[in-house]
Amino acid sequence: MSGDGRLRFAVLGSFRVERDGQPVDLGPRLQRALLAILVVEAGHVVPVDRLIDLLWREEPPAAAIASVQAYVSQLRRVLEPGRPARAPARVLTTQEPGYVLRIADDQVDALRFQALARRAHNDLAGGQPMAAAAGLEDALALWRGDPLAEFAGEPWALPTMARLAEAHDLAAEDRIGAGLALGGHAEAAAELEAMVQARPLRERRWGQLIVATYRCGRQADALRAYQRCRTVLASELGLEPGPELRQLEAAVLAQDPSLDWHPAAAAAVEPPDAAPGAAGPQPAESRPAEEPPALFLVGRGPELAHLRGRLGHAAAGHGGAAVLVGEPGAGKTTLAEAAVVLATAAGVTAAWGRCLDAASTPAYWPWSQLLRALPDGPSVQAARQRLDGDVASDAEDSVRQFRAYQAVAAALGEVAARAPLLAVVDDLHAADDASLALLQLLAGDLHRMAALFLFTVRDTERSDPLDQALGELLRHPGAERLAVGAFEPADVAALVERLTAEPPRTGVVAALVDRTGGNPFYTTELVRLISSEHRRQPLTAGNVRARDVPSGIRDVLLRRVSRLPDDTQSLLMVAAVTGRELQPDLLEHVTGVDAEHLLLGLEPAIAAGLVTTAETGWGFRFRHPLIQESLYVSVGRVERARLHARVAAALEDISPGSTADVVQLAHHYLSAGPVGDPAKAVTYAREAGARAVRQGAWQDAARHLEQALAAISPAVPDADAIRCDVLVELGQARRSGGLIREAHRAFEQSISLADRIGDEDRMLAVAVALAAPQLWGPDEYGEIDPRLITLLER
C-alpha cells in the first residue's frame, strides 16, 4: 500500500474509491470501468487484450493499447498521489501480460461483505445464532444498492452482479434463520412475506415462512404458505416443492414437536440450505494458494524435480554444478529462475550473475554480479575488490589471475559455510574470456562446497574458451550436463492452454510443433502474436501455419512491437542499443524523457511481456535476449551509430571522471564509428585494456587494445604515435597472456612504426618494453634483435 492514506474500494451500489474517507476522482467512464474490472479481479492479472475486449467490445479503437496505458497512468496518479516519479507503482502494478490491482481483501466492500457473511453462516450452523445475527447486521450494513450499478449493462459486470446478488439473498436468509433461532418468530414472519414476494422461487424462504407462522400459532397460514409455494413452482417451473418443504408440510400437519422453538436446539429446525456462493472476487481465505510465477512451468517437471534433488544434496554438503544446455528460447533461464524460487523457499542463499555482451562489460562481469548478490563478509568484500581491479599488486602477470581465483573461491566458500548456496550464471556462452578462465580454475573446488552452481548455455554458440571451461568443469565430481530440449506435443498443448485459457483446437498443436519445432519461446511468441491480432477468434491451425517460425521469429517479435504505441516503440529501439539491461538513468539522458514519462512509455512493453522489471530496484530488462537482438538489428546502420554516440555521451554525463564505466564507453564510441568521436573511442578502449590488465584479464585486455588499434584513423590527432603506443600495450598484454609469438609481432610493428616516423624516444620505449622480462632476452629464434642493441647503445 502507498503511504498516501488508506484506500477503500466500493462495488456495492455506485462504484467509488475513498482515501481516508474522502472520495477519489476516478475520471471518465472508461477509466472508471477499467479500474472496476481490476477491482473485480483484485489480486489477479488481467491481460491487456482482455481489457481492450471488455472496454470496447467489438469495436476497439486503433490506439486501444495507448488508451489503456493512459488510463492506467491517470489511475496511478489518483491512487498513489505521493509516489515519487521513479518509484514503482505498488497498488496498480504491471505484470505480464497486463495489469493487477494489489489490494487487501478488507479494502473492497464486496470482499468484506462476503467474509462477514461466511463467518456468520458458520456461526449459525455451529449453534451460535447471536454471533451470527451480529455478523450479518455488519455485513448487510455494507450493502448500499445493486452491485456495480453504474455498469449494469456491461457484459463483464453481469457475472459479478449475479454472484453478489446471490450472496446478498443468502445473507438475508441467514439473518432470518438467526432471528428464528433467537425466538423472533413474529418479526421473521412479517419480513418473510416481502422476501418471498421478491424471490418467489427460493424454497428456503418459503420454509422459513412456514416455520415462523407455525411458531406464531398460525398453523393454517403455515399450510397456506406451503400451497402458495407449490402453486408458484408449478406455474413457473412445472415442478413440485423439494423434499425439505414436503417434510415441513407433513410436520405441520402432524404438529410435530420438532417445529417448536427450543433455544438450545432451535438451529436444528432450520431448513437445509446451500452454502453461500462466491461474491465477486474471493477473499484471501477462499482463494487457492498461488505458486510463485517462476514455478508455473510447462513440460519441465522432471528437470525441476532433478534440480530440487540437487539442491537437497547441496544442502547436505554434496555440491557441484549443472550446465543447462539448449537452443535459444528453450527455457533454460526460466528453469534456473524456478530453481532460485525453490532454493529461496528452502532457505538456501541464492545469487544470480548474468553474462551480457562481452564487448560492453568489464572482465569477470558475471562473477562480480554474483559477489554483489552474496551476503557481506571479509572474503566476499576482498573478492569484490580483487575482481574490480581495486587491489594494488606488484605480483607478476602470471600470478594475478590465480589470486583472483583464490579470492573468489574463498568468498564462495565463506558464504556456503554459513548456509547452502545456489549460484546461477546465466548465458555463459556470452561470458568474457577472463570469466571463463576463472571458471576453469574454480571447477575443481565447486563439489567441495555446500553449493549448487547452475550455468545456462546456448548450444548454438560455441567457442574454444567456452569449450575448455566446460570441459574442465564437467570432468569433476558433482558436475553434469542437463539438456533442455524442445517440448513434446502434450507440453505444447499445455502451453497453449496456459496462454489462451482454453484447450487447443484440432490441428493447432501439430501446426505449432511444425512451425516452431516445439521451442517454448517461439511457441509463446507465435501464439501471443496470433492472439493479439485475432482477439475475438480462437487459435486455429490455419493462422498458425500462416507464420514462418522459427526462421521468422525476428519478424514475429517485431510485429508484436509494432502493435505498441509509437512512443513505446521508439523507446525500445533506443533501449536495444543501450544493451539487454535497461538503465533508467541512461535512457532518460539519451531520450530526454523524464522518469515518469519513461516509465509510462515502458508500461505497454512490460504488459506485453517484451520487457520485465528487475528483481530489485527500479530497473528493467528485455524478457529474452532475442527480443533485444531483433530490435537492435531492426535499427538502420546509420541511426544505430548515431544512437551509440548519444548513449556514449550520456554515459559521460551520468558518470564523469573516475566513476565512468570505461568498458561501456569504449563499446559505444567504437560502435558509433566516425559518427561519434574516434579519439574518445581509442582513449576509452585503451583505458578498458588497462583496467583488464589490472584485473589480470589478459585476453580481454588484448581484445580492447585490438579494438583501439582498429579505431585509430587519420582523424585522430598524432595517429601514428598513438598507434605505436597501443602496439606496445598490446604486446605486453599478449605476452602476459602467454601469446609470445603474437606479442613479438606487436612489438616489431611498433618498432617499425617508430623508426618510420623518426621517433627515437618511442623506439627506446619499445625496446625497454620488449626486453622487460629479460633485458637482453632473445627473440623466439634465439637471436638478439640488432635494433634493440643499437637503440640501447645510444
Buried (B, 14 or more C-beta within 10 A) or exposed (E): BBEBBEBBBBBBBEBBBBBEEEEBEBBEEEBBBBBBBBBBBBBBBBBBBBBBBBBBEEEBEEEBBBBBBBBBBBBBEBBBEEBEEBEBBBBBBBBBBBBBBBBBBEBBBBBBBBBBBBBBBBBBBEBBBEBBBBBBEBBBEBBBEBBBBBBEEBEBBEEBBEBBBBBBBBBBBBBBBBBBBBBBBBBBBEBBBEBBEEBBEBBBBBBBBBBBBBBBEBBEBBBBBBEBBBEBBEEEEEEEBBEBBEBBBEBBEEEBEEBEBEEEEBBEBBBEBEEBBBBBBBBEEEEEEEEEBBBEBBBBEEBBEBBBEBBBBBBEEBBBBBBBBBBBBBBBBBBBBBBBBBBBEBEBBBBBBBBBBBBBBBBBBBBBBBBEBBEEBEBBBBBBEBBBBEBEEEEEBEEBBEBBBBBBBBBBBBBBEEEBBBBBBBBBBBBBBBBBBBBBBBBBBBBBBBBBBBBBBBBEEEEEBBEBBBEBBEEBEBBEBBEBBBBEEEBBBBBBEEBBEEEBEEEBBBBBBEBBBBBBBBBBBBBBBBBBEEBEEEBBBEBBBEBEBBEBBBBBBBBBBEBBBEBBBBBBBBBBBBBBBBBBBBBBBBBEBEBBBBBBBBBBBBBBBBBBBEEEEBBBBBBBBBBBBBBBEBBEEEEBBBBBBBBBBBBBEBBEEEEBBBBBBBBBBBBBBEBBBBBBBBBBBBBBBBBBBBBBBBBBBBBBBBBBBEBBEEEBEEBBBBBBBBBBBBBBBBBBBEBEEBBBBBBBBBBBBBBEBEBEEBBBBBBBBBBEEEEEEEBEEEEEBEBBEEBEEE
